[in-house]
Protein backbone atom coordinates (compact mmCIF):
# COMPACT_ATOMS: atom_id res chain seq x y z
CA UNK A 1 0.00 0.00 0.00
CA UNK A 2 1.32 3.43 -0.93
CA UNK A 3 2.36 5.41 2.14
CA UNK A 4 0.87 8.80 2.86
CA UNK A 5 4.28 10.38 2.43
CA UNK A 6 4.54 8.99 -1.09
CA UNK A 7 1.10 10.35 -1.89
CA UNK A 8 2.09 13.77 -0.54
CA UNK A 9 5.14 13.78 -2.75
CA UNK A 10 2.99 12.79 -5.71
CA UNK A 11 0.54 15.56 -4.92
CA UNK A 12 3.25 18.20 -4.86
CA UNK A 13 4.32 16.91 -8.27
CA UNK A 14 0.91 16.73 -9.93
CA UNK A 15 -1.31 19.41 -8.49
CA UNK A 16 -1.32 22.84 -10.16
CA UNK A 17 -1.14 25.78 -7.81
CA UNK A 18 -3.75 28.43 -8.49
CA UNK A 19 -2.06 31.55 -9.77
CA UNK A 20 -3.03 35.18 -10.10
CA UNK A 21 -2.09 37.42 -13.02
CA UNK A 22 1.09 39.42 -12.72
CA UNK A 23 0.98 42.73 -10.92
CA UNK A 24 1.88 46.06 -12.47
CA UNK A 25 5.41 46.62 -11.24
CA UNK A 26 7.67 49.57 -10.44
CA UNK A 27 10.89 49.83 -12.39
CA UNK A 28 13.08 51.25 -9.62
CA UNK A 29 12.16 48.59 -7.06
CA UNK A 30 12.54 45.79 -9.58
CA UNK A 31 15.96 47.02 -10.65
CA UNK A 32 17.14 47.21 -7.05
CA UNK A 33 15.98 43.69 -6.25
CA UNK A 34 17.47 42.04 -9.30
CA UNK A 35 20.71 43.97 -8.86
CA UNK A 36 20.82 42.69 -5.28
CA UNK A 37 20.43 39.06 -6.28
CA UNK A 38 22.02 38.87 -9.72
CA UNK A 39 24.92 41.03 -8.59
CA UNK A 40 25.37 39.10 -5.37
CA UNK A 41 25.47 35.48 -6.40
CA UNK A 42 24.61 34.95 -10.07
CA UNK A 43 25.82 36.11 -13.43
CA UNK A 44 23.83 36.60 -16.58
CA UNK A 45 26.46 34.66 -18.52
CA UNK A 46 27.29 31.99 -15.95
CA UNK A 47 26.66 28.35 -16.77
CA UNK A 48 27.19 25.14 -14.88
CA UNK A 49 28.67 23.39 -17.90
CA UNK A 50 30.09 24.11 -21.35
CA UNK A 51 27.07 22.51 -23.04
CA UNK A 52 24.94 24.68 -25.31
CA UNK A 53 22.16 26.42 -23.43
CA UNK A 54 18.79 24.77 -23.77
CA UNK A 55 17.00 28.08 -23.42
CA UNK A 56 18.36 31.58 -23.00
CA UNK A 57 17.37 33.86 -20.15
CA UNK A 58 15.32 35.87 -22.59
CA UNK A 59 13.70 32.64 -23.79
CA UNK A 60 12.70 31.88 -20.21
CA UNK A 61 11.18 35.34 -19.92
CA UNK A 62 9.29 34.88 -23.16
CA UNK A 63 8.06 31.47 -22.08
CA UNK A 64 6.60 32.82 -18.87
CA UNK A 65 5.19 36.00 -20.35
CA UNK A 66 2.61 33.89 -22.13
CA UNK A 67 1.29 32.50 -18.86
CA UNK A 68 0.56 35.90 -17.37
CA UNK A 69 2.52 35.04 -14.24
CA UNK A 70 5.27 37.63 -14.45
CA UNK A 71 8.07 35.07 -14.16
CA UNK A 72 11.34 35.41 -16.03
CA UNK A 73 12.77 38.72 -17.16
CA UNK A 74 15.54 39.20 -19.70
CA UNK A 75 18.55 41.45 -19.31
CA UNK A 76 16.67 44.40 -20.79
CA UNK A 77 13.62 43.85 -18.63
CA UNK A 78 15.16 43.39 -15.20
CA UNK A 79 13.43 46.51 -14.03
CA UNK A 80 10.04 44.78 -14.21
CA UNK A 81 10.72 41.96 -11.79
CA UNK A 82 9.36 43.25 -8.50
CA UNK A 83 6.45 45.11 -7.02
CA UNK A 84 6.32 48.57 -5.55
CA UNK A 85 6.48 47.53 -1.91
CA UNK A 86 9.40 45.13 -2.01
CA UNK A 87 12.56 47.14 -1.39
CA UNK A 88 15.96 45.94 -0.21
CA UNK A 89 16.65 46.35 3.47
CA UNK A 90 19.72 48.07 4.84
CA UNK A 91 22.25 45.25 5.12
CA UNK A 92 23.38 46.56 8.50
CA UNK A 93 19.90 46.00 9.94
CA UNK A 94 19.16 42.57 8.44
CA UNK A 95 18.86 39.96 11.22
CA UNK A 96 20.00 36.38 11.00
CA UNK A 97 17.63 34.21 9.00
CA UNK A 98 15.40 31.60 10.60
CA UNK A 99 15.82 28.37 8.60
CA UNK A 100 13.22 25.59 8.40
CA UNK A 101 13.63 22.24 6.72
CA UNK A 102 10.48 20.22 6.09
CA UNK A 103 10.40 16.44 6.34
CA UNK A 104 7.75 14.04 5.15
CA UNK A 105 6.26 11.19 7.11
CA UNK A 106 8.23 8.06 6.25
CA UNK A 107 11.48 9.87 5.47
CA UNK A 108 14.62 8.77 7.29
CA UNK A 109 14.97 10.83 10.50
CA UNK A 110 18.74 10.75 10.07
CA UNK A 111 18.54 12.92 6.94
CA UNK A 112 18.24 15.93 9.27
CA UNK A 113 21.90 15.40 10.19
CA UNK A 114 23.19 16.69 6.86
CA UNK A 115 21.40 20.02 7.34
CA UNK A 116 21.20 20.34 11.12
CA UNK A 117 24.01 22.89 11.41
CA UNK A 118 21.99 25.38 9.35
CA UNK A 119 18.49 24.63 10.64
CA UNK A 120 16.46 26.22 13.40
CA UNK A 121 13.23 24.31 12.81
CA UNK A 122 12.26 20.90 11.47
CA UNK A 123 8.74 21.10 10.04
CA UNK A 124 7.10 17.68 10.23
CA UNK A 125 4.29 16.82 7.84
CA UNK A 126 2.11 16.15 9.90
CA UNK A 127 -1.55 15.66 10.91
CA UNK A 128 -4.67 15.76 8.72
CA UNK A 129 -8.04 17.40 9.19
CA UNK A 130 -10.82 14.78 9.15
CA UNK A 131 -13.31 14.74 6.29
CA UNK A 132 -16.03 16.24 8.48
CA UNK A 133 -13.71 18.98 9.74
CA UNK A 134 -14.38 18.09 13.36
CA UNK A 135 -11.01 16.58 14.33
CA UNK A 136 -7.45 15.93 13.25
CA UNK A 137 -5.48 12.72 13.04
CA UNK A 138 -2.87 11.85 15.64
CA UNK A 139 0.82 12.22 14.74
CA UNK A 140 2.17 8.92 13.44
CA UNK A 141 5.13 7.10 14.92
CA UNK A 142 7.17 8.35 11.95
CA UNK A 143 6.18 11.95 12.73
CA UNK A 144 7.13 11.49 16.36
CA UNK A 145 10.47 10.02 15.29
CA UNK A 146 11.14 13.22 13.32
CA UNK A 147 10.12 15.29 16.33
CA UNK A 148 12.54 13.40 18.55
CA UNK A 149 15.32 13.62 15.94
CA UNK A 150 14.89 17.41 15.81
CA UNK A 151 15.07 17.66 19.59
CA UNK A 152 18.15 15.43 19.71
CA UNK A 153 19.91 17.96 17.49
CA UNK A 154 18.75 20.96 19.50
CA UNK A 155 16.18 22.03 16.88
CA UNK A 156 12.57 23.06 17.22
CA UNK A 157 9.97 20.51 16.03
CA UNK A 158 7.02 22.08 14.25
CA UNK A 159 3.86 20.09 13.54
CA UNK A 160 2.05 20.80 10.28
CA UNK A 161 -1.74 20.44 10.03
CA UNK A 162 -3.20 20.17 6.54
CA UNK A 163 -6.37 19.49 4.58
CA UNK A 164 -4.75 16.82 2.44
CA UNK A 165 -7.41 14.20 1.68
CA UNK A 166 -6.09 10.69 1.19
CA UNK A 167 -9.32 9.65 -0.56
CA UNK A 168 -8.62 11.93 -3.50
CA UNK A 169 -4.84 12.27 -3.22
CA UNK A 170 -5.03 16.05 -3.07
CA UNK A 171 -5.67 18.98 -0.77
CA UNK A 172 -9.41 19.34 -0.30
CA UNK A 173 -11.24 22.64 -0.11
CA UNK A 174 -14.41 20.92 1.20
CA UNK A 175 -12.41 19.48 4.11
CA UNK A 176 -10.98 22.90 4.90
CA UNK A 177 -14.40 24.49 4.60
CA UNK A 178 -15.92 21.92 6.97
CA UNK A 179 -13.36 22.96 9.55
CA UNK A 180 -13.25 26.69 8.99
CA UNK A 181 -16.98 27.37 8.58
CA UNK A 182 -17.97 25.67 11.84
CA UNK A 183 -17.17 27.34 15.19
CA UNK A 184 -17.68 23.98 16.91
CA UNK A 185 -15.25 22.21 14.58
CA UNK A 186 -12.68 24.96 14.91
CA UNK A 187 -12.93 24.78 18.70
CA UNK A 188 -12.39 21.01 18.72
CA UNK A 189 -9.41 21.13 16.37
CA UNK A 190 -7.87 24.09 18.19
CA UNK A 191 -8.09 22.20 21.49
CA UNK A 192 -6.47 19.12 19.94
CA UNK A 193 -3.61 21.08 18.38
CA UNK A 194 -3.00 23.09 21.55
CA UNK A 195 -2.67 19.84 23.49
CA UNK A 196 -0.02 18.64 21.03
CA UNK A 197 2.10 21.58 22.17
CA UNK A 198 1.24 21.56 25.85
CA UNK A 199 1.57 17.81 26.44
CA UNK A 200 2.58 16.16 23.16
CA UNK A 201 6.15 17.36 22.88
CA UNK A 202 5.70 19.64 19.86
CA UNK A 203 7.26 23.10 20.00
CA UNK A 204 5.20 24.94 17.40
CA UNK A 205 2.49 24.61 14.76
CA UNK A 206 2.05 25.43 11.08
CA UNK A 207 -1.34 25.68 9.39
CA UNK A 208 -1.06 24.30 5.83
CA UNK A 209 -4.56 24.56 4.39
CA UNK A 210 -4.36 24.71 0.59
CA UNK A 211 -6.74 25.03 -2.32
CA UNK A 212 -8.89 27.55 -0.45
CA UNK A 213 -11.22 30.16 -1.92
CA UNK A 214 -12.17 33.66 -0.85
CA UNK A 215 -15.16 32.15 0.95
CA UNK A 216 -12.75 30.47 3.40
CA UNK A 217 -11.01 33.69 4.38
CA UNK A 218 -13.09 34.66 7.42
CA UNK A 219 -12.97 31.15 8.82
CA UNK A 220 -9.19 30.90 8.37
CA UNK A 221 -8.73 34.23 10.14
CA UNK A 222 -10.97 33.09 13.00
CA UNK A 223 -9.11 29.76 13.24
CA UNK A 224 -5.76 31.54 13.46
CA UNK A 225 -7.01 33.86 16.19
CA UNK A 226 -8.56 31.03 18.18
CA UNK A 227 -5.41 28.96 17.90
CA UNK A 228 -3.36 31.88 19.18
CA UNK A 229 -5.69 32.36 22.13
CA UNK A 230 -5.42 28.66 22.99
CA UNK A 231 -1.63 28.36 22.94
CA UNK A 232 -0.77 31.79 24.25
CA UNK A 233 1.70 34.39 23.00
CA UNK A 234 4.90 32.38 23.42
CA UNK A 235 4.19 29.43 21.11
CA UNK A 236 5.29 29.87 17.52
CA UNK A 237 2.37 29.74 15.07
CA UNK A 238 2.95 29.90 11.31
CA UNK A 239 0.85 29.57 8.18
CA UNK A 240 1.81 28.35 4.71
CA UNK A 241 0.55 30.54 1.87
CA UNK A 242 0.25 29.66 -1.79
CA UNK A 243 1.86 32.25 -4.04
CA UNK A 244 0.05 35.05 -5.84
CA UNK A 245 1.62 37.89 -7.78
CA UNK A 246 -1.04 40.46 -6.88
CA UNK A 247 -2.61 41.74 -3.69
CA UNK A 248 -5.99 40.65 -5.05
CA UNK A 249 -4.61 37.19 -5.74
CA UNK A 250 -3.97 36.51 -2.08
CA UNK A 251 -7.56 37.37 -1.30
CA UNK A 252 -8.77 35.02 -4.02
CA UNK A 253 -6.69 32.26 -2.44
CA UNK A 254 -8.55 32.70 0.85
CA UNK A 255 -6.01 34.77 2.75
CA UNK A 256 -6.80 37.95 4.68
CA UNK A 257 -3.09 38.54 5.02
CA UNK A 258 -3.12 41.52 7.44
CA UNK A 259 -5.52 39.68 9.76
CA UNK A 260 -3.44 36.50 9.66
CA UNK A 261 -0.28 38.49 10.39
CA UNK A 262 -1.95 39.93 13.49
CA UNK A 263 -2.42 36.46 15.02
CA UNK A 264 0.52 34.48 13.66
CA UNK A 265 4.29 34.72 13.89
CA UNK A 266 5.25 33.89 10.32
CA UNK A 267 3.68 33.75 6.87
CA UNK A 268 5.58 31.16 4.82
CA UNK A 269 5.29 31.87 1.11
CA UNK A 270 5.36 28.65 -0.92
CA UNK A 271 7.29 30.15 -3.84
CA UNK A 272 7.32 26.98 -5.91
CA UNK A 273 5.21 24.93 -8.32
CA UNK A 274 4.96 27.79 -10.81
CA UNK A 275 5.28 25.08 -13.45
CA UNK A 276 4.94 21.33 -13.13
CA UNK A 277 3.69 18.05 -14.60
CA UNK A 278 0.11 19.35 -14.68
CA UNK A 279 1.41 21.26 -17.74
CA UNK A 280 2.83 18.23 -19.60
CA UNK A 281 3.63 20.16 -22.76
CA UNK A 282 4.83 23.38 -21.14
CA UNK A 283 8.00 22.88 -19.07
CA UNK A 284 9.38 25.79 -17.11
CA UNK A 285 10.98 26.89 -13.86
CA UNK A 286 9.78 25.43 -10.58
CA UNK A 287 9.64 28.95 -9.16
CA UNK A 288 11.56 31.52 -11.14
CA UNK A 289 13.24 34.46 -9.48
CA UNK A 290 11.05 37.10 -11.13
CA UNK A 291 7.84 35.29 -10.19
CA UNK A 292 9.12 34.87 -6.64
CA UNK A 293 9.92 38.57 -6.39
CA UNK A 294 6.48 39.51 -7.73
CA UNK A 295 4.85 37.21 -5.17
CA UNK A 296 6.94 38.67 -2.36
CA UNK A 297 6.19 42.21 -3.47
CA UNK A 298 2.44 41.60 -3.25
CA UNK A 299 2.72 39.79 0.08
CA UNK A 300 5.00 42.32 1.75
CA UNK A 301 2.60 45.10 0.82
CA UNK A 302 0.07 43.35 3.08
CA UNK A 303 2.23 42.12 5.98
CA UNK A 304 5.41 43.15 7.76
CA UNK A 305 8.46 42.00 5.88
CA UNK A 306 10.00 40.52 9.01
CA UNK A 307 7.07 38.13 9.38
CA UNK A 308 7.51 36.62 5.92
CA UNK A 309 9.44 33.39 5.39
CA UNK A 310 10.44 32.50 1.83
CA UNK A 311 9.59 28.91 0.96
CA UNK A 312 12.15 27.39 -1.42
CA UNK A 313 11.88 24.23 -3.52
CA UNK A 314 14.48 21.56 -2.96
CA UNK A 315 13.41 19.53 -5.98
CA UNK A 316 12.51 19.78 -9.64
CA UNK A 317 10.37 18.42 -12.44
CA UNK A 318 10.96 16.61 -15.72
CA UNK A 319 8.88 16.65 -18.87
CA UNK A 320 8.97 14.73 -22.14
CA UNK A 321 11.15 11.81 -23.12
CA UNK A 322 9.90 8.27 -22.60
CA UNK A 323 8.15 8.83 -19.25
CA UNK A 324 5.18 10.82 -17.99
CA UNK A 325 6.08 14.16 -16.48
CA UNK A 326 6.98 13.93 -12.80
CA UNK A 327 8.98 15.14 -9.84
CA UNK A 328 12.72 14.61 -9.32
CA UNK A 329 14.96 15.19 -6.34
CA UNK A 330 18.04 17.32 -6.82
CA UNK A 331 20.24 14.23 -6.86
CA UNK A 332 17.98 12.41 -9.30
CA UNK A 333 17.97 15.37 -11.66
CA UNK A 334 21.75 15.41 -11.81
CA UNK A 335 21.90 11.65 -12.21
CA UNK A 336 19.44 11.70 -15.08
CA UNK A 337 21.45 14.36 -16.89
CA UNK A 338 24.73 12.51 -16.34
CA UNK A 339 23.29 9.14 -17.37
CA UNK A 340 22.00 10.69 -20.59
CA UNK A 341 25.40 12.19 -21.38
CA UNK A 342 23.98 15.70 -21.11
CA UNK A 343 24.95 18.87 -19.28
CA UNK A 344 23.00 21.06 -16.91
CA UNK A 345 22.91 24.83 -17.42
CA UNK A 346 22.39 27.47 -14.75
CA UNK A 347 19.61 29.79 -15.87
CA UNK A 348 20.41 33.05 -14.12
CA UNK A 349 17.03 34.60 -14.85
CA UNK A 350 15.16 31.80 -13.10
CA UNK A 351 18.06 31.05 -10.72
CA UNK A 352 17.52 27.35 -11.40
CA UNK A 353 19.29 24.49 -13.11
CA UNK A 354 17.89 23.23 -16.41
CA UNK A 355 18.76 20.65 -19.03
CA UNK A 356 17.36 19.26 -22.26
CA UNK A 357 18.35 15.65 -22.94
CA UNK A 358 18.86 13.81 -26.21
CA UNK A 359 15.48 12.05 -25.92
CA UNK A 360 13.71 15.40 -25.65
CA UNK A 361 13.25 15.32 -21.89
CA UNK A 362 13.41 18.73 -20.20
CA UNK A 363 14.33 19.21 -16.56
CA UNK A 364 14.17 22.22 -14.26
CA UNK A 365 15.23 22.05 -10.63
CA UNK A 366 16.28 24.18 -7.68
CA UNK A 367 19.48 23.06 -5.98
CA UNK A 368 21.90 24.39 -3.38
CA UNK A 369 22.87 27.25 -5.67
CA UNK A 370 19.22 28.17 -6.12
CA UNK A 371 18.86 28.25 -2.35
CA UNK A 372 21.90 30.51 -2.03
CA UNK A 373 20.31 32.98 -4.43
CA UNK A 374 17.04 33.03 -2.51
CA UNK A 375 18.83 33.34 0.82
CA UNK A 376 20.53 36.43 -0.58
CA UNK A 377 17.13 37.75 -1.65
CA UNK A 378 15.60 37.04 1.77
CA UNK A 379 18.46 38.79 3.53
CA UNK A 380 18.32 41.77 1.22
CA UNK A 381 14.62 42.23 1.85
CA UNK A 382 14.87 41.69 5.60
CA UNK A 383 12.63 38.62 5.56
CA UNK A 384 12.29 36.47 8.66
CA UNK A 385 13.77 33.37 7.08
CA UNK A 386 13.69 30.64 4.47
CA UNK A 387 12.02 27.23 4.50
CA UNK A 388 13.04 24.34 2.24
CA UNK A 389 10.59 21.73 0.93
CA UNK A 390 11.81 19.11 1.58
CA UNK A 391 14.91 17.55 3.13
CA UNK A 392 14.34 14.14 1.55
CA UNK A 393 14.41 15.70 -1.93
CA UNK A 394 16.83 18.60 -1.60
CA UNK A 395 20.57 19.02 -1.45
CA UNK A 396 21.75 19.38 2.14
CA UNK A 397 20.72 22.80 3.44
CA UNK A 398 23.70 25.05 4.08
CA UNK A 399 22.98 28.64 5.08
CA UNK A 400 25.73 30.89 6.41
CA UNK A 401 24.98 32.56 9.72
CA UNK A 402 25.25 35.94 8.03
KATA-V314491 format. One record per pair of residues at least 6 apart in sequence whose ideal C-beta (glycine too) atoms are under 7 Angstrom apart, sorted by the first residue. I is the first residue (numbers start at 1). J is the second residue. Records with the same first field share a line. If there is no record, write none. Layout:
I=J, J
//
This chain:
3=106
4=105, 166
5=104, 105, 106, 107
7=166, 169
8=104, 125, 164
9=104, 327
10=169
11=164, 169, 170
12=273, 327
13=276, 277, 317, 326, 327
14=277, 278
15=170, 278
16=276, 278
17=242, 243, 273
18=242, 253
19=69, 244
20=244, 245, 246, 248, 249, 252
21=68, 245, 246
22=68, 69, 70, 245, 294
23=70, 83, 245, 246, 294, 297, 298
25=80, 82, 83, 294
26=83, 84
27=79, 80
29=82, 83, 84, 86, 87
30=78, 79, 80, 81, 82
31=78, 79
32=87, 88
33=81, 82, 86, 88, 293
34=78, 81
36=88, 377, 380
37=289, 373, 376, 377
38=44, 348
40=376
41=372, 373, 376
42=348, 351, 373
43=348
44=57, 75, 348
46=346, 348
47=53, 345, 346
48=344, 345, 346, 353
49=343, 344, 345
50=343
51=342, 343, 345
53=345
54=345, 354, 355, 356
55=354
57=72, 74, 75, 347, 348, 349
58=74
60=72, 285, 288, 347, 349, 350
61=72, 73, 74, 77, 349
63=72, 284
64=71, 72, 284, 288, 291
69=245, 274, 291
70=245, 290, 291, 294
71=274, 285, 288, 290, 291
72=288, 290, 349, 350
73=80, 81, 290, 349
74=349
81=290, 293
82=293, 294, 297
83=294, 297, 298, 301
84=297
85=297, 300, 301
86=293, 296, 297, 300, 381
88=380, 381
89=380, 381, 382
93=382
94=379, 382
96=401, 402
97=375, 378, 379, 385, 386, 399, 402
98=120, 121, 309, 384, 385
99=118, 119, 120, 385, 386, 397, 399
100=120, 121, 123, 309, 385, 387
101=115, 119, 122, 388, 391, 397
102=123, 125, 387, 388, 389, 390, 391
103=112, 122, 124, 125, 146, 390, 391, 392
104=125, 390, 392
105=125, 140, 142, 143
106=142
107=392
109=145, 146, 149
111=391, 392
112=122, 149, 150, 153, 391
114=396
115=391, 396, 397
116=153, 155
118=397, 398, 399
119=155, 397
120=155, 156
121=155, 156, 158
122=146, 150, 155, 157, 158
123=158, 160, 206, 387
124=143, 146, 147, 157, 158, 159, 160
125=160
126=143, 159, 160, 161, 162
127=136, 137, 138, 139, 159, 161
128=136, 137, 162, 164
129=136, 161, 163, 175, 176, 179, 189
130=136
131=165, 175
132=178
133=175, 178, 179, 182, 185
134=185, 188
135=188, 189, 192
136=161, 189, 192, 193
139=159
147=157, 201, 202
150=156, 157
151=157
156=203, 204
157=202, 203
158=203, 204, 205, 206
159=196, 202, 205
160=206, 208
161=193, 205, 207, 208
162=171, 208, 209
163=171, 172, 175, 176, 209, 210
164=171
165=172, 175
171=210, 211
172=211
173=211, 212, 213
176=209, 212, 216
177=216
178=185
179=185, 186, 189
180=186, 216, 219, 220, 223
181=219
186=222, 223, 226
190=226, 227, 230
191=230
193=205, 227
194=230, 231
196=202
197=205, 231, 235
204=235, 236, 237
205=237
206=238, 239, 240
207=224, 239
208=240
209=220
210=242
212=220, 253, 254
213=254
214=251, 252, 254
216=254
217=251, 254, 255, 256
220=254
221=256, 259, 260
224=239, 260, 263, 264
225=263
227=237
228=237, 263
231=237
236=265
237=264, 265
238=264, 265, 266, 268
239=260, 264, 267, 268
240=268, 270
241=255, 267, 268, 269, 270
242=253, 270
243=269, 270, 271, 295
244=250, 253, 295, 298
245=291, 294, 295, 298
246=298
247=298, 301, 302
249=298
250=257, 298, 299, 302
257=267, 299, 302, 303
258=302, 303
260=267
261=267, 303, 304, 307
265=307
266=307, 309, 384
267=299, 303, 307, 308, 309
268=309, 311, 387
269=295, 296, 299, 308, 309, 310, 311
270=311
271=287, 292, 295, 310, 311, 312
272=286, 287, 311, 313, 389
273=286, 287
274=284, 285, 286, 287, 288, 291
275=282, 283, 284, 285, 286
276=317
277=317, 325, 326
280=319, 325
283=319, 362, 364
284=364
285=350, 352, 364
286=313, 316, 317, 352, 364, 365, 366
287=313, 366
288=349, 350, 352
289=349, 350, 351, 373
296=381
299=308
300=308
305=381, 382, 383
306=382, 384
307=384
308=383, 384
309=383, 384, 385, 386, 387
310=374, 378, 383, 386
311=387, 389
312=366, 371, 374, 386, 387, 388
313=366, 389
314=330, 366, 388, 389, 390, 393, 394, 395
315=327, 328, 329, 330, 365, 393, 394
316=328, 330, 333, 363, 364, 365, 366
317=325, 326, 327, 328, 364
318=325, 326, 328, 336, 361, 362, 363
319=325, 361, 362
320=360, 361, 362
321=357, 359, 360, 361
322=359
328=336, 363, 365
329=393
330=365, 367, 393, 394, 395
333=363, 365
334=344
336=363
337=343, 344, 355, 357, 363
340=357, 358
342=355, 357, 358
343=355
344=353, 354, 355
345=354, 355
346=353, 369
347=354
351=370, 373
352=364, 365, 366, 370
353=365, 367
354=363, 364
355=363
356=362
367=395
368=395, 398
371=388, 397
374=386
375=386, 399
378=385, 386
379=402
388=394, 397
//
